[in-house]
Amino acid sequence: MKFLLTVLFGAVLGSAATFYYIYANHADPAEQALMRDTLTTYAPFLEEYVNP
């Protein structure tokens, strides 16, 4: 069970890091705004941290 949770946590962390890398290094400002808006649509409690 511990192994499964470790793998699951690693997958979530890896996915988040990958999306952040794309956001920071490969997305133009319009794409970044779209990514922020999409994130805050599905997780509105993050709005205070995501939108400057």
C-alpha positions in Angstrom: 0.0 0.0 0.0 2.8 2.4 0.9 4.4 1.7 -2.5 1.1 2.5 -4.3 0.7 5.8 -2.5 4.3 6.7 -3.2 3.8 6.0 -7.0 0.5 7.9 -7.0 2.1 10.9 -5.2 5.0 10.9 -7.6 2.7 10.8 -10.6 0.7 13.8 -9.3 3.9 15.7 -8.5 5.5 14.9 -11.8 2.4 16.0 -13.7 2.2 19.3 -11.9 5.9 19.9 -12.5 5.5 19.2 -16.2 2.6 21.5 -16.6 4.4 24.3 -14.7 7.5 23.8 -16.9 5.3 24.2 -20.0 3.5 27.2 -18.5 6.8 28.9 -17.5 8.9 28.2 -20.5 6.8 27.4 -23.6 3.5 29.3 -23.3 3.0 32.8 -24.6 1.0 35.2 -22.4 -2.4 34.4 -24.0 -1.8 30.6 -23.4 -0.7 31.4 -19.8 -3.9 33.3 -19.2 -6.0 30.5 -20.7 -4.2 28.0 -18.4 -4.8 30.2 -15.3 -8.5 30.7 -16.2 -9.0 27.0 -16.7 -7.3 26.2 -13.4 -9.4 28.7 -11.5 -12.6 27.5 -13.2 -12.1 23.9 -11.9 -10.5 24.9 -8.6 -11.8 28.4 -7.7 -10.2 28.4 -4.2 -6.8 28.7 -6.0 -7.7 32.0 -7.6 -6.1 34.1 -4.9 -2.8 32.3 -5.5 -2.9 32.0 -9.3 -4.2 35.3 -10.6 -1.9 38.2 -9.7 
